[in-house]
Amino acid sequence: MTGKNTFLNIDNLTEESFGDIRENAVENGRLIKQAFEGSFDIVVKKGYCNGKCVVFANCDGLCNSQKIADNAIRPILSYKGELPEDSPLEFIADRIICGTEQKKETSLDNAIMQLLRGTLLIFLEGQKECIIFGVQNIPERAITEPDTEVQEFGSREGFTENIKTNLTLVRKRLCTTNFKIEMLETGKTGKTRVLICYMKGRVNPDTLEEVRSRLQGLNIDMVLGAGYLRKTLDTKRKSLFTMVGETQRPDTFAAKLCEGKVGLIIDGTPFALVVPRLFIENFQTLDDYVNRPFYAAFMRSVRILAFLISVFLPGVFVSIGLFHQEMLPDDMLYNIVIMESNTLFTLTIEALIIHFIYEIVREAGLRMPKTVGHAISIVGALVIGDAAVTAGLIGAPMLIVVALTAICSLVSSDVYQPIAILRIVFILIGGSTGLYGIVIGAAVFVISLASMTDYGVPFLAPLTPYDKALFRDSVFRLSNEKLGARIFDINGLKMTKEEGKNVNDA
């Protein structure tokens, strides 16, 4: 490619429009073949029902061929009676073919789009509309336990790539008429279906409208995963943290909807989005509501402590080793000095080297096939780590610190990405300014989190602004009986525009 601009403008990528359905059934079939010229999987067949031409069109592989033959083609072609002149299509739909999912369509463009979703199109001579008959047989993965959100107790069901299956998993948990679903299509080429889910009477109308407007204003070619929509829904793009949650569990998804949040189910991905997401939710699991309250509070405290260790421990160790040796006991300081005296680099360089090695090993373990992924992790942890210490590239104390940090960072996997960046930042701060820089950096970090507000909800709520009622299910958790008396309501954390304070306190 020799042109200066090698990128395509998606605004110029337009598809051929065919307008409304013609009265000539054969002409409709010809236009469908024209739209999919060269595609062998598009099947167009012609037959007759009581002397009138009938054209069938479907996409082979997305439809159930047996169902098409038994419930549509054979009953229509074998019908010997008279078709009413005023409404022959309705007569065919109601009296001849058998199926629960069927509707009529007047636009040929919309009919073609439905054909690509596994439906059968039925055109009748003399009619400017067609029957869309549901005969989907789209290949899908079986419902399995989520890989990213493993729970000790609770359901073993996880979302799949099929949007109807995912909706069914949520629907059976929310047996109420207040559970509402809206569907829209995103992507200029892909036309990916997205379901906006919420609980009527609990969701904030402003939040719901904001989600609608952001999705409708999305200018993208196609949506192939939940991450494509996360950028649109999250306005704090310069922040390491996001207020758009992601889950693979239908039970978690249903629980978030009951809290007044808005959920998104995207066709083709097993991950659903939830907005808004609070910072404290990164340290909460469904197991917390199964275990005893005291143990749930203990485990949440452990997760928060693991987060702090994974972010600050390497930087604190580097700063103490370089600037504040007097803080260490003499025996410990002596051992560290002996071990570090054989290394080639300073503590800062050591920390950066071993953390980059860890990230490389982790990425290799994720991307490699599962059969060799564990072997990669073992080689990286044992061989490379031991060889680096023996070669004098890093010291044994730094290796211990990095190992502890790596384990702690995996406790709260939802925030692993910001942890990986913050860890490097605080290593550089600790290696250049000592503990004073660490303290100042931590203060800036907390202030930045406290300043985050999206969809009118503060990111650190209910910690700040503090709400006594909602705090009972944050770091600590009360019993299920007490929590059931008043459910958590995300709208209670809304900030008033005039006074900038909690609505519950107003």
C-alpha positions in Angstrom: 0.0 0.0 0.0 1.5 3.2 -1.1 -1.2 5.8 -0.3 -0.7 8.3 2.5 -3.9 7.3 4.3 -4.2 3.5 4.8 -7.2 3.7 7.1 -10.8 3.4 6.2 -13.4 5.9 7.2 -16.3 3.8 8.6 -18.7 6.6 7.7 -18.1 5.8 4.1 -18.8 2.1 4.6 -22.4 1.8 3.5 -24.3 -1.3 2.4 -26.5 -1.6 -0.6 -30.1 -0.8 0.2 -33.0 -2.7 -1.4 -35.9 -0.8 0.0 -39.3 -2.4 0.6 -40.4 -5.9 -0.3 -41.7 -6.3 -3.9 -45.0 -7.9 -4.9 -43.1 -10.2 -7.2 -41.8 -13.1 -4.9 -39.2 -14.2 -7.5 -37.8 -10.7 -7.6 -37.4 -10.7 -3.9 -35.4 -13.9 -4.1 -33.3 -12.5 -6.9 -32.4 -9.4 -4.8 -31.4 -11.6 -1.9 -29.1 -13.6 -4.2 -27.7 -10.3 -5.5 -27.0 -9.1 -1.9 -25.1 -12.2 -1.1 -23.5 -12.8 -4.5 -20.9 -15.6 -4.3 -22.1 -16.8 -0.9 -22.9 -20.5 -1.1 -24.6 -20.7 2.3 -27.6 -18.5 1.2 -30.4 -20.8 0.1 -33.3 -19.5 -2.0 -36.0 -22.0 -3.1 -39.2 -21.5 -5.1 -42.5 -23.4 -4.8 -46.2 -23.1 -5.2 -49.1 -23.0 -2.8 -52.5 -23.4 -4.6 -51.1 -21.9 -7.7 -49.4 -18.9 -6.1 -45.6 -18.6 -6.1 -43.8 -18.9 -2.8 -40.1 -18.1 -2.2 -38.1 -19.4 0.8 -34.8 -17.9 1.8 -32.5 -18.9 4.6 -28.8 -19.1 5.6 -27.6 -22.7 5.7 -25.8 -23.4 9.0 -27.7 -20.9 11.0 -31.1 -22.7 10.6 -32.5 -26.0 11.5 -33.1 -27.7 8.1 -35.4 -30.3 9.5 -37.6 -27.7 11.2 -37.7 -25.7 7.9 -38.9 -28.8 6.0 -41.4 -30.1 8.5 -42.9 -26.9 9.8 -42.8 -24.6 6.8 -42.0 -25.9 3.4 -43.9 -29.1 3.4 -47.1 -27.7 5.0 -47.2 -24.7 2.6 -46.5 -26.7 -0.6 -48.9 -29.5 0.3 -51.8 -27.2 1.2 -54.6 -27.7 -1.3 -57.2 -25.3 0.0 -58.0 -21.7 -1.0 -56.0 -18.8 0.4 -58.1 -15.8 1.4 -57.7 -12.8 -0.9 -57.6 -10.2 1.9 -54.9 -11.6 4.2 -53.1 -14.7 2.7 -49.9 -14.2 4.7 -51.8 -14.1 8.0 -53.6 -17.3 7.0 -50.3 -19.0 6.2 -48.8 -17.9 9.5 -51.8 -18.8 11.6 -53.3 -21.9 9.9 -50.6 -23.6 7.9 -47.1 -23.3 9.3 -46.2 -24.3 12.9 -44.0 -22.2 15.0 -44.0 -19.9 18.0 -41.5 -17.3 16.7 -42.9 -15.5 13.6 -43.6 -12.0 12.5 -44.2 -10.0 9.4 -41.8 -7.5 7.8 -42.2 -4.9 5.0 -38.6 -3.8 4.6 -36.3 -6.1 2.5 -33.2 -4.7 4.3 -34.6 -5.6 7.7 -35.7 -9.0 6.4 -32.1 -9.7 5.1 -30.7 -8.8 8.5 -33.1 -11.2 10.2 -32.0 -13.9 7.7 -28.5 -13.6 9.0 -29.7 -14.3 12.5 -31.0 -17.7 11.5 -34.6 -17.1 10.4 -36.5 -18.3 7.4 -38.0 -15.7 5.0 -41.3 -16.6 3.3 -42.4 -14.4 0.3 -45.8 -14.9 -1.3 -46.7 -13.6 -4.8 -48.7 -10.4 -4.7 -47.7 -9.5 -1.1 -45.5 -6.5 -0.2 -44.4 -8.2 3.1 -42.9 -11.5 4.2 -43.1 -13.9 7.1 -40.0 -14.1 9.3 -40.1 -17.6 10.7 -37.8 -18.5 13.6 -35.9 -21.7 12.9 -32.5 -20.8 14.5 -29.9 -23.5 15.0 -26.9 -21.3 15.7 -23.9 -23.3 17.2 -23.2 -22.3 20.8 -21.1 -23.4 23.7 -22.7 -25.3 26.5 -23.3 -23.5 29.8 -20.2 -24.0 32.0 -18.8 -22.6 35.2 -17.2 -19.2 34.7 -13.4 -19.2 34.4 -12.8 -15.7 35.7 -15.1 -15.6 38.7 -14.7 -18.9 40.6 -17.0 -19.2 43.7 -16.7 -21.7 46.4 -20.5 -21.8 46.9 -23.4 -20.9 44.6 -24.3 -21.4 41.0 -22.0 -23.1 38.5 -23.7 -21.4 35.5 -21.9 -18.8 33.5 -22.8 -16.7 30.5 -22.2 -18.1 27.0 -21.9 -16.3 23.6 -25.6 -16.7 22.8 -27.6 -13.6 23.8 -30.9 -15.5 24.2 -29.3 -18.1 26.5 -27.8 -15.4 28.6 -31.1 -13.6 28.9 -32.7 -16.8 29.9 -30.2 -17.3 32.7 -31.0 -13.9 34.1 -34.7 -14.1 33.5 -35.1 -17.3 35.6 -33.4 -15.5 38.5 -35.6 -12.4 38.3 -39.1 -13.7 38.2 -40.8 -10.3 38.2 -42.5 -8.0 35.7 -40.3 -5.2 36.9 -37.3 -6.8 35.0 -37.2 -4.8 31.7 -35.1 -5.4 28.6 -34.4 -3.0 25.7 -32.6 -4.1 22.6 -30.6 -2.0 20.2 -28.0 -2.7 17.5 -24.4 -1.3 17.6 -21.8 -1.3 14.9 -22.1 -0.1 11.3 -21.0 -3.4 9.8 -21.5 -6.0 12.5 -24.9 -4.9 13.7 -24.3 -6.5 17.1 -27.4 -6.8 19.4 -27.1 -5.3 22.8 -29.7 -5.8 25.6 -30.1 -3.0 28.1 -31.4 -4.6 31.3 -32.7 -2.9 34.4 -35.3 -3.1 37.2 -38.2 -0.8 36.9 -38.7 1.3 40.0 -35.1 0.8 41.2 -33.0 2.1 38.3 -32.3 5.8 38.1 -34.0 7.3 35.0 -31.0 9.6 34.4 -28.6 6.8 34.5 -30.7 4.7 32.1 -31.0 7.6 29.7 -27.3 8.3 29.9 -26.5 4.7 29.0 -28.9 4.8 26.0 -27.5 8.0 24.7 -23.9 6.8 24.9 -24.7 3.6 23.1 -26.7 5.3 20.4 -23.9 7.8 19.8 -21.3 4.9 19.4 -19.4 5.3 16.1 -17.7 2.0 15.5 -17.5 -0.5 12.7 -18.3 -3.6 14.8 -18.6 -4.8 18.4 -16.7 -8.0 19.0 -16.6 -8.0 22.8 -17.7 -6.2 25.9 -14.5 -4.2 25.9 -15.6 -2.3 22.8 -18.5 -0.8 24.7 -16.6 -0.2 28.0 -14.7 2.7 26.4 -18.0 4.3 25.4 -19.7 3.8 28.8 -16.7 5.0 30.8 -16.0 8.7 30.7 -13.0 8.5 33.0 -10.7 7.2 30.3 -7.6 8.9 31.7 -8.0 7.1 35.0 -6.5 3.7 35.7 -9.7 2.5 37.3 -13.1 2.2 35.6 -16.7 2.6 36.8 -17.9 0.0 34.3 -18.1 -3.5 35.8 -17.8 -6.8 34.0 -19.1 -10.2 35.0 -19.5 -13.6 33.6 -22.0 -14.8 36.3 -25.8 -14.4 35.8 -26.4 -14.5 39.5 -24.0 -11.6 40.0 -25.6 -9.8 37.1 -29.1 -10.2 38.6 -27.9 -9.0 42.0 -26.4 -5.8 40.5 -29.7 -5.1 38.7 -31.6 -5.4 42.0 -29.3 -2.7 43.4 -30.6 -0.3 40.8 -27.8 -0.6 38.3 -28.0 -0.9 34.5 -26.7 -4.1 32.9 -25.7 -4.8 29.3 -25.8 -8.2 27.6 -23.8 -8.3 24.4 -24.4 -10.9 21.7 -21.3 -13.0 20.9 -19.5 -12.5 24.2 -19.8 -14.4 27.6 -19.2 -11.1 29.5 -21.9 -8.7 30.6 -21.3 -5.1 31.7 -22.8 -3.3 34.7 -22.8 0.4 35.4 -21.9 2.1 37.6 -19.3 0.0 39.5 -18.0 1.2 42.9 -14.4 0.7 44.1 -15.4 -1.4 47.1 -17.1 -3.9 44.7 -13.7 -5.1 43.6 -13.2 -6.8 46.9 -16.7 -8.4 47.2 -17.8 -11.8 46.1 -21.0 -13.8 46.2 -19.4 -16.1 48.7 -19.5 -13.2 51.2 -23.3 -13.5 51.4 -23.1 -17.3 52.0 -20.5 -17.3 54.7 -21.0 -16.0 58.2 -20.8 -12.2 58.5 -17.6 -12.2 60.6 -15.8 -14.4 58.1 -17.1 -12.3 55.2 -15.7 -9.1 56.8 -12.4 -10.9 57.5 -12.0 -12.0 53.9 -12.9 -8.6 52.5 -10.3 -7.1 54.8 -7.8 -9.6 53.5 -8.6 -8.7 49.9 -8.1 -5.0 50.7 -4.9 -5.7 52.5 -3.7 -7.8 49.5 -4.5 -4.9 47.2 -2.4 -2.5 49.3 0.5 -4.9 49.5 0.5 -5.5 45.7 0.5 -1.7 45.0 2.9 -0.4 47.7 5.1 -3.2 49.0 7.8 -3.1 46.2 8.0 0.7 46.4 8.2 0.7 50.2 10.9 -2.0 50.2 13.0 -0.1 47.6 12.6 3.2 49.5 13.6 1.7 52.8 16.5 -0.1 51.3 17.9 3.0 49.6 16.9 5.9 52.0 15.7 4.6 55.3 17.9 1.7 56.4 17.5 2.7 60.0 13.9 1.4 60.0 15.1 -2.2 59.7 16.4 -4.3 62.6 20.2 -4.8 62.5 20.1 -8.5 61.9 17.6 -8.1 59.0 19.6 -5.2 57.6 22.8 -7.2 57.8 21.3 -10.2 55.9 19.9 -7.9 53.2 23.2 -6.1 52.7 25.0 -9.4 52.4 22.6 -10.7 49.8 22.4 -7.5 47.8 26.1 -7.0 47.8 26.4 -9.7 45.2 24.0 -8.1 42.7 24.9 -5.9 39.8 22.0 -3.4 40.0 20.4 -1.1 42.6 17.1 -2.1 44.3 15.1 0.1 41.9 16.5 -1.6 38.8 16.2 -5.0 40.4 12.5 -4.4 41.2 11.8 -3.2 37.7 13.6 -6.2 36.1 11.9 -8.9 38.1 8.5 -7.3 37.7 8.9 -7.1 33.9 10.0 -10.7 33.9 6.9 -11.7 35.9 4.6 -9.8 33.5 6.2 -11.6 30.6 5.8 -15.0 32.2 2.2 -14.2 33.1 1.3 -13.1 29.6 3.0 -16.1 28.1 1.0 -18.4 30.5 -2.3 -16.7 29.5 -1.7 -16.8 25.7 -0.1 -20.2 25.4 -2.3 -23.3 25.1 -3.5 -24.7 28.4 -1.4 -27.8 28.0 1.8 -25.9 28.2 0.6 -22.8 30.1 1.3 -24.3 33.5 4.8 -25.5 32.3 5.6 -21.9 31.3 4.6 -20.6 34.7 6.8 -23.3 36.5 9.8 -22.5 34.3 9.4 -18.8 34.9 8.9 -19.1 38.6 11.6 -21.6 39.4 14.2 -21.7 36.7 14.3 -18.0 35.8 14.0 -16.8 39.4 16.7 -19.1 40.7 19.0 -18.4 37.8 18.6 -14.7 38.2 19.5 -14.9 41.9 22.5 -17.2 41.2 23.7 -14.9 38.4 23.6 -11.9 40.6 21.0 -10.0 38.6 18.6 -9.7 41.6 18.8 -10.4 45.3 16.8 -13.1 47.2 15.0 -10.5 49.3 13.7 -8.7 46.2 12.6 -12.1 44.8 10.6 -12.8 48.0 9.0 -9.3 47.8 8.0 -9.8 44.2 6.6 -13.3 44.8 4.4 -12.0 47.6 3.3 -9.0 45.5 2.4 -11.3 42.6 0.3 -13.5 44.8 -1.5 -10.6 46.4 -2.2 -9.0 43.0 -4.1 -12.1 42.0 -6.5 -12.0 45.0 -8.5 -9.2 43.4 -8.2 -10.0 39.7 -10.7 -7.3 38.7 -8.2 -4.6 39.4 -5.1 -6.4 38.3 -4.4 -4.0 35.3 -4.3 -0.8 37.4 -2.3 -2.7 40.1 0.4 -3.6 37.5 0.8 0.0 36.5 0.6 1.5 40.0 3.3 -0.9 41.2 5.8 0.3 38.7 4.9 3.9 39.4 5.5 3.5 43.2 8.8 1.6 42.6 10.1 4.6 40.6 8.8 7.1 43.3 10.3 5.1 46.1 13.6 4.7 44.3 13.9 8.4 43.7 12.3 10.1 46.7 12.0 7.5 49.5 9.1 7.1 51.8 8.2 10.8 51.6 7.4 10.4 48.0 5.5 7.2 48.6 3.3 9.0 51.2 2.7 11.9 48.8 2.0 9.6 45.9 -0.5 7.6 48.0 -2.3 10.8 49.0 -2.5 11.8 45.3 -3.8 8.3 44.5 -6.5 8.4 47.1 -7.6 12.0 46.1 -7.8 10.9 42.5 -10.1 8.0 43.4 -12.3 10.2 45.6 -12.7 12.7 42.8 -14.0 10.1 40.3 -17.7 10.4 39.7 -19.7 8.9 36.8 -23.4 8.6 36.3 -23.7 10.9 39.3 -22.2 8.2 41.7 -18.9 8.7 43.6 -16.4 6.0 43.0 -15.4 5.5 46.6 -19.0 5.5 47.9 -20.2 4.7 50.5 -16.8 5.3 52.2 -16.7 8.9 50.9 -19.2 10.5 51.0 -19.9 8.4 54.1 -23.4 6.8 54.4 -24.1 4.9 57.5 -27.0 2.9 56.1 -25.1 1.8 53.0 -21.8 1.3 54.8 -23.2 -1.9 56.4 -22.4 -3.8 53.2 -19.1 -2.4 52.3 -15.9 -3.5 54.1 -18.1 -5.2 56.8 -21.3 -7.0 56.2 -24.3 -7.4 58.4 -26.4 -10.6 58.5 -28.6 -11.5 55.6 -31.7 -10.8 57.8 -30.7 -7.2 58.4 -29.5 -6.7 54.9 -32.8 -8.0 53.6 -34.8 -5.4 55.6 -33.3 -2.8 53.3 -31.6 -3.7 50.0 -28.6 -1.8 48.7 -29.6 1.0 46.4 -27.0 2.6 44.1 -29.3 5.6 43.6 -28.8 6.4 47.3 -25.3 7.4 46.5 -26.3 10.0 43.9 -24.8 13.5 44.4 -27.0 16.6 44.2 -25.8 19.0 41.6 -26.6 22.1 43.7 -25.0 21.1 47.0 -22.7 18.3 46.0 -23.8 16.0 48.9 -25.4 12.6 49.4 -29.0 12.6 48.5 -29.8 10.4 51.5 -28.4 13.2 53.7 -30.2 16.0 52.0 
